Amino acid sequence: MGSQQFDVTVIGAGMAGLVCAQQLQQAGYSVVVVEKSRGAGGRMATRRVSGTRVDHGLRYLEPKGKFLQQLINYLERKKNGLSSQHILQLWTDKIYELTQPQGLILPLTKDCYIAPQGMNSVGKFLAQNLEVWFSRRVETMQATADKNWHLSLEVTNDVATEKPIEVISKAVVVAIPAPQALMILDKPVAETPPEFLNNLRFVEYDPCITVMAGYSPVLQENLPEWRSLAFPNDDYLAWVGFDSSKRPHSTQPVFVIQSNAKFATTHLDSTNLQPAGQELLEYTGQQLTPWLKSPEWLQVHRWRYAFCRQPLAVSCLTTELPLPLVGAGDWCAGDNIEGAFASGLVAANWVNSKLQNLSLPGESFLREI
C-alpha cells in the first residue's frame, strides 16, 4: 500500500474541494482528492432507497450568484452520461411557505433547479477526470524536513481497495466543515499556527435531521400542488419537499422532511435516529395531511454541519507555516453553496501562487471537464 506523492492534496469532495481540484489539475498540477464518504458531492447528497433516488442534503440549486448561475446554465445543457436527460432541469418556480400560527400556505417566486438522477450528479460531474480516493479519512497531517506534508489515511468502510494509506504533497487544501478540519489540524504533529486554529473555532454550524419517507402508490392521486414547502418560524420543521416529483418515472410518492436546528440539536447525541424521524413525521402529518404519518419505508439522516451559521469574513483561510495550507468551503465569506464555489476558486489561486504560478483556467474550467 505505502504512500503516493502529488503536488496538492485536497481533503473533501464537496463543492469547494472539487472546484479547487479542477482548477489546479487543469493548470497542470498533480492533485488527489481524499474523501471520507463513498461518493462525491458532500451535502449535494443522494441516497438509493427502495428502487428510487432521494435527495437528503441540498434541496435544489437556485441561481443566486454569478457562479451558480454559470453552473446551472452549463449543466442544463449537459447530458448525464449515457442518459438523454440533462444533468439539471427546472423543478419549480415557486417555493411555498407555511406561516404559523395562521397556517396559510403562501407562494414565493423562486427558480429551483434539480438533478433528475439525484443532486449528487453535480458532484459526480465536478469530480470527473480527478483522482478521488473515496472512503478515506485523514487521521494526521505532519510537515516533514523535506518540505512536504505527510497525511496518514484511515479506511472508513470495508470496501476493497489498493489505494495507499499515506499521501505526500507540497500543499494541502482542507475543504471540509471547520469543526472536522479542527479534528485534523488541532494536533501537535500538524504544527498549525494558533491564529489559524482560532479562526476555525470561530465558525459555527446548525445541524439538521432529514427524514426520507416513501408511501403507497395508491396515494399518487392524492398529492399536494406544491413541490417545496418552507416553514420559516416553526418549532420543528424547516422544509418539506415532494421528492418523487423530481424523478421522471416515480412509482410511489416520496417526501423529504428536514428539521430546523432547534429540533436537530436535541438529537445530536442520539444513537438511534428512527424515533426522532417518526416524531418529525407525526408532526408533519398533523400540519399537512394525516397519511404522511404512515410511510411504507422510512430512513433518517443527521447532518451535524448542515448550515454554516457563523462564517468567516475571508474567502479562504491560509497559512504558509509550517507549509502551504488553505481552508475553504461555505464557512468562508458566505454561508451557502455559492460561497463554497467562490472559496474553491480563491483557494486554488492561493495554492498556485505558493507553488509554480501556472496559468489557471479560471471561470472557464467547467468547459474542460
C-alpha positions as CSV (number, residue, x, y, z in Angstrom):
1,M,0.0,0.0,0.0
2,G,2.7,2.6,1.0
3,S,2.5,6.2,0.0
4,Q,2.0,8.3,-3.1
5,Q,3.1,11.8,-3.9
6,F,1.2,14.7,-5.5
7,D,1.6,18.4,-5.8
8,V,-1.6,19.1,-3.9
9,T,-3.9,17.1,-1.6
10,V,-7.5,18.3,-1.3
11,I,-9.4,17.0,1.7
12,G,-13.1,16.8,0.9
13,A,-15.0,16.2,-2.3
14,G,-17.8,18.8,-1.8
15,M,-18.3,21.9,-3.9
16,A,-15.3,23.8,-2.7
17,G,-12.9,20.9,-2.8
18,L,-13.9,19.8,-6.3
19,V,-13.8,23.3,-7.8
20,C,-10.4,23.9,-6.3
21,A,-9.1,20.5,-7.5
22,Q,-10.3,21.0,-11.1
23,Q,-8.7,24.5,-11.2
24,L,-5.3,23.1,-10.1
25,Q,-5.4,19.9,-12.2
26,Q,-6.4,21.7,-15.3
27,A,-3.5,24.1,-14.8
28,G,-1.1,21.1,-14.8
29,Y,-0.6,20.2,-11.1
30,S,-0.9,16.6,-9.9
31,V,-3.8,16.6,-7.4
32,V,-5.5,14.0,-5.3
33,V,-8.9,14.5,-3.5
34,V,-9.3,12.5,-0.3
35,E,-13.0,11.9,0.8
36,K,-14.2,10.0,3.8
37,S,-17.6,9.0,2.3
38,R,-18.3,6.7,-0.7
39,G,-19.2,9.4,-3.2
40,A,-18.6,12.9,-4.4
41,G,-20.7,16.0,-3.6
42,G,-20.7,16.5,0.1
43,R,-24.1,17.9,1.1
44,M,-25.2,17.6,-2.5
45,A,-26.2,14.1,-1.4
46,T,-28.5,11.4,-2.9
47,R,-29.4,8.0,-1.4
48,R,-30.8,5.0,-3.2
49,V,-33.8,3.7,-1.3
50,S,-36.4,1.1,-2.4
51,G,-35.6,1.4,-6.1
52,T,-35.5,5.1,-6.3
53,R,-33.2,8.1,-5.6
54,V,-33.8,10.5,-2.7
55,D,-32.1,13.9,-2.2
56,H,-31.4,14.1,1.5
57,G,-29.0,17.0,1.6
58,L,-29.1,20.0,-0.7
59,R,-32.7,20.6,-1.7
60,Y,-32.2,22.3,-5.0
61,L,-29.9,24.9,-6.7
62,E,-31.1,28.4,-7.3
63,P,-29.2,31.0,-9.4
64,K,-28.5,33.3,-6.5
65,G,-25.0,34.4,-7.6
66,K,-22.6,34.6,-10.6
67,F,-21.0,31.2,-10.1
68,L,-24.2,29.2,-9.5
69,Q,-25.8,30.9,-12.5
70,Q,-22.9,29.7,-14.6
71,L,-23.0,26.2,-13.2
72,I,-26.8,25.9,-13.7
73,N,-26.6,27.3,-17.3
74,Y,-23.9,24.8,-18.2
75,L,-25.5,21.7,-16.5
76,E,-28.9,22.5,-18.0
77,R,-27.3,21.8,-21.4
78,K,-25.0,18.9,-20.3
79,K,-26.2,15.3,-20.7
80,N,-26.0,12.9,-17.8
81,G,-23.5,10.3,-19.1
82,L,-25.3,7.8,-21.3
83,S,-28.7,9.2,-20.3
84,S,-30.6,11.5,-22.7
85,Q,-31.5,13.7,-19.6
86,H,-29.7,16.9,-18.9
87,I,-27.9,17.0,-15.5
88,L,-30.0,19.8,-14.2
89,Q,-33.5,21.0,-15.0
90,L,-36.0,23.5,-13.6
91,W,-38.1,21.8,-10.9
92,T,-40.4,24.6,-9.8
93,D,-40.6,28.4,-10.0
94,K,-42.5,28.6,-6.7
95,I,-41.5,27.9,-3.1
96,Y,-44.4,27.9,-0.7
97,E,-44.2,28.9,2.9
98,L,-46.5,27.8,5.7
99,T,-46.8,30.6,8.2
100,Q,-47.6,29.9,11.9
101,P,-49.9,30.3,13.7
102,Q,-52.2,31.2,10.8
103,G,-51.4,28.1,8.8
104,L,-51.5,29.8,5.5
105,I,-49.6,28.4,2.6
106,L,-48.2,31.3,0.6
107,P,-46.2,31.1,-2.7
108,L,-42.9,32.9,-3.3
109,T,-41.4,33.1,-6.8
110,K,-38.1,31.4,-7.0
111,D,-36.5,29.2,-9.7
112,C,-35.3,25.9,-8.3
113,Y,-33.2,23.5,-10.3
114,I,-32.7,19.8,-9.5
115,A,-31.0,16.8,-11.0
116,P,-33.4,14.1,-12.1
117,Q,-30.8,11.4,-11.3
118,G,-30.1,13.0,-7.9
119,M,-28.4,16.1,-6.6
120,N,-25.1,14.1,-6.3
121,S,-25.0,14.2,-10.1
122,V,-23.5,17.7,-9.7
123,G,-20.7,16.3,-7.5
124,K,-20.1,13.4,-9.9
125,F,-19.8,15.9,-12.8
126,L,-17.3,18.1,-10.9
127,A,-15.3,15.0,-9.9
128,Q,-14.8,13.8,-13.5
129,N,-11.1,13.4,-14.5
130,L,-9.9,13.9,-11.0
131,E,-8.0,11.4,-8.8
132,V,-10.5,10.9,-5.9
133,W,-9.8,8.4,-3.1
134,F,-13.2,7.6,-1.5
135,S,-13.7,6.1,1.9
136,R,-10.5,7.7,3.2
137,R,-10.4,9.8,6.4
138,V,-7.3,11.9,7.1
139,E,-6.1,10.9,10.6
140,T,-3.0,13.2,10.9
141,M,-1.0,15.7,8.9
142,Q,2.6,16.3,9.5
143,A,5.2,18.7,7.9
144,T,8.5,16.9,7.4
145,A,12.0,18.2,6.9
146,D,11.8,17.6,3.1
147,K,9.2,20.4,2.9
148,N,6.3,18.0,2.3
149,W,3.0,17.4,4.1
150,H,2.6,13.7,5.0
151,L,-1.0,12.7,5.5
152,S,-1.9,9.4,7.1
153,L,-5.2,8.0,6.0
154,E,-7.8,5.6,7.5
155,V,-10.1,3.5,5.5
156,T,-13.7,4.4,6.6
157,N,-15.6,1.4,5.4
158,D,-14.9,-2.1,4.2
159,V,-14.6,-1.5,0.5
160,A,-11.8,-3.5,-1.1
161,T,-9.1,-1.0,-2.2
162,E,-5.4,-0.8,-3.1
163,K,-5.1,2.9,-2.6
164,P,-2.1,4.0,-0.4
165,I,-2.6,4.8,3.3
166,E,-0.3,7.8,3.1
167,V,-0.3,10.7,0.8
168,I,2.6,13.2,0.4
169,S,2.2,16.7,-1.1
170,K,3.6,20.2,-1.2
171,A,0.3,21.9,-0.3
172,V,-2.9,20.9,1.3
173,V,-6.5,22.2,0.8
174,V,-8.9,21.5,3.7
175,A,-12.3,21.7,2.1
176,I,-14.4,20.2,4.9
177,P,-16.5,21.8,7.6
178,A,-14.4,23.8,10.1
179,P,-15.1,21.5,13.1
180,Q,-13.9,18.5,11.1
181,A,-10.8,20.4,10.0
182,L,-10.0,21.1,13.6
183,M,-10.0,17.4,14.4
184,I,-7.1,17.0,11.9
185,L,-5.3,20.3,12.5
186,D,-5.5,20.8,16.2
187,K,-2.9,18.1,16.9
188,P,0.8,18.8,17.8
189,V,2.1,17.0,14.7
190,A,0.3,19.4,12.4
191,E,2.1,22.4,13.8
192,T,-0.8,24.6,12.8
193,P,-0.5,28.3,13.9
194,P,-2.7,29.2,16.8
195,E,-4.4,32.0,14.8
196,F,-5.4,29.6,12.1
197,L,-6.9,27.2,14.7
198,N,-8.7,30.1,16.5
199,N,-10.3,31.1,13.2
200,L,-11.6,27.5,12.7
201,R,-13.0,27.6,16.2
202,F,-14.9,30.8,15.5
203,V,-17.0,29.0,12.8
204,E,-20.4,27.6,14.0
205,Y,-22.9,25.3,12.3
206,D,-26.5,24.4,12.7
207,P,-27.5,20.8,12.5
208,C,-30.4,19.3,10.6
209,I,-32.2,15.9,10.7
210,T,-33.5,14.7,7.3
211,V,-36.3,12.2,7.1
212,M,-36.9,10.3,3.8
213,A,-40.2,8.6,3.5
214,G,-41.9,6.5,0.8
215,Y,-45.7,5.9,0.6
216,S,-48.2,3.6,-1.0
217,P,-48.6,4.1,-4.8
218,V,-52.4,4.4,-4.3
219,L,-51.7,7.8,-2.8
220,Q,-50.4,9.1,-6.2
221,E,-53.9,10.5,-6.8
222,N,-53.9,12.5,-3.5
223,L,-50.8,14.7,-3.8
224,P,-50.2,18.3,-3.0
225,E,-49.9,21.1,-5.6
226,W,-46.7,22.3,-4.1
227,R,-43.3,20.7,-4.5
228,S,-41.3,22.7,-2.0
229,L,-42.7,23.9,1.3
230,A,-40.7,26.0,3.8
231,F,-41.6,26.6,7.5
232,P,-40.0,29.9,8.4
233,N,-40.9,30.0,12.1
234,D,-41.9,26.5,13.1
235,D,-40.8,24.7,16.3
236,Y,-39.8,21.5,14.5
237,L,-39.7,21.9,10.7
238,A,-37.6,23.8,8.3
239,W,-38.7,22.3,5.0
240,V,-40.7,19.6,3.3
241,G,-40.1,18.5,-0.3
242,F,-42.1,16.3,-2.6
243,D,-39.0,14.5,-3.7
244,S,-40.5,12.0,-6.1
245,S,-41.7,14.9,-8.3
246,K,-38.0,15.3,-9.2
247,R,-37.9,11.8,-10.8
248,P,-39.1,11.2,-14.4
249,H,-40.8,7.8,-13.7
250,S,-41.5,7.7,-10.0
251,T,-43.7,4.7,-8.9
252,Q,-44.6,5.9,-5.4
253,P,-44.8,9.2,-3.6
254,V,-41.6,10.1,-1.7
255,F,-41.2,13.1,0.7
256,V,-38.2,14.5,2.3
257,I,-38.7,16.3,5.6
258,Q,-35.9,18.5,7.1
259,S,-35.9,19.7,10.7
260,N,-34.9,23.0,12.0
261,A,-31.7,23.4,14.1
262,K,-33.6,23.5,17.4
263,F,-35.1,20.1,16.8
264,A,-31.9,18.6,15.5
265,T,-29.8,19.9,18.4
266,T,-31.9,17.9,20.8
267,H,-30.9,14.7,18.9
268,L,-27.3,15.4,18.3
269,D,-26.1,12.5,20.5
270,S,-28.9,10.0,19.7
271,T,-27.5,6.7,18.5
272,N,-30.9,5.6,17.1
273,L,-32.5,8.3,14.9
274,Q,-35.6,6.4,14.0
275,P,-37.7,7.7,16.9
276,A,-36.7,11.3,16.0
277,G,-37.7,10.6,12.4
278,Q,-41.0,9.2,13.4
279,E,-41.7,12.2,15.7
280,L,-41.0,14.6,12.8
281,L,-43.3,12.6,10.5
282,E,-46.1,12.6,13.1
283,Y,-45.8,16.4,13.5
284,T,-45.7,16.9,9.7
285,G,-48.8,14.8,9.3
286,Q,-50.6,17.0,11.8
287,Q,-49.6,20.1,9.9
288,L,-50.3,18.9,6.4
289,T,-52.1,15.6,5.8
290,P,-52.6,12.6,8.1
291,W,-51.3,9.9,5.8
292,L,-47.8,11.4,6.0
293,K,-47.5,9.7,9.4
294,S,-47.7,6.2,7.9
295,P,-45.0,5.6,5.3
296,E,-44.1,2.2,3.7
297,W,-40.5,2.9,4.4
298,L,-38.5,5.5,6.4
299,Q,-34.9,6.5,6.6
300,V,-33.3,9.2,8.8
301,H,-30.0,11.0,8.3
302,R,-28.3,13.6,10.7
303,W,-26.3,16.4,9.2
304,R,-24.2,17.6,12.1
305,Y,-22.8,20.5,10.0
306,A,-25.8,21.3,7.7
307,F,-25.8,25.1,7.6
308,C,-23.0,27.5,8.5
309,R,-24.4,29.9,11.0
310,Q,-21.3,31.9,11.7
311,P,-18.8,32.0,8.7
312,L,-15.5,33.8,8.5
313,A,-15.2,37.1,6.6
314,V,-12.4,35.8,4.3
315,S,-12.8,33.8,1.1
316,C,-10.3,31.2,2.3
317,L,-8.1,30.7,5.4
318,T,-4.4,30.5,4.6
319,T,-1.1,29.9,6.3
320,E,2.4,29.1,5.0
321,L,3.5,27.8,8.4
322,P,4.8,25.2,8.6
323,L,3.9,24.6,4.9
324,P,1.2,25.9,2.4
325,L,-2.2,25.1,3.9
326,V,-5.6,26.6,3.0
327,G,-9.1,26.1,4.3
328,A,-12.1,26.5,2.0
329,G,-15.8,26.0,2.0
330,D,-19.1,27.6,2.7
331,W,-17.7,28.7,6.1
332,C,-15.5,31.3,4.2
333,A,-17.1,34.6,3.1
334,G,-20.6,33.2,2.8
335,D,-22.9,30.5,4.3
336,N,-24.1,28.8,1.1
337,I,-23.1,26.8,-2.0
338,E,-22.3,30.0,-4.0
339,G,-19.8,30.9,-1.2
340,A,-18.3,27.4,-1.4
341,F,-17.8,27.6,-5.1
342,A,-16.1,31.0,-4.8
343,S,-14.0,29.8,-1.9
344,G,-12.7,26.9,-4.0
345,L,-11.6,29.3,-6.8
346,V,-9.8,31.6,-4.4
347,A,-8.1,28.7,-2.6
348,A,-6.8,27.4,-6.0
349,N,-5.4,30.8,-6.8
350,W,-3.6,31.0,-3.4
351,V,-2.1,27.5,-3.7
352,N,-1.0,28.3,-7.3
353,S,0.8,31.4,-6.0
354,K,2.7,29.4,-3.5
355,L,3.8,26.7,-6.0
356,Q,4.6,27.3,-9.7
357,N,2.3,30.2,-10.7
358,L,0.9,28.2,-13.6
359,S,-2.0,29.5,-15.8
360,L,-5.3,28.6,-14.1
361,P,-8.4,28.2,-16.2
362,G,-10.5,30.5,-14.0
363,E,-14.2,30.6,-14.6
364,S,-13.9,28.7,-17.9
365,F,-12.9,25.4,-16.1
366,L,-16.4,23.9,-16.5
367,R,-15.9,23.6,-20.2
368,E,-12.8,21.5,-19.7
369,I,-14.4,18.8,-17.5
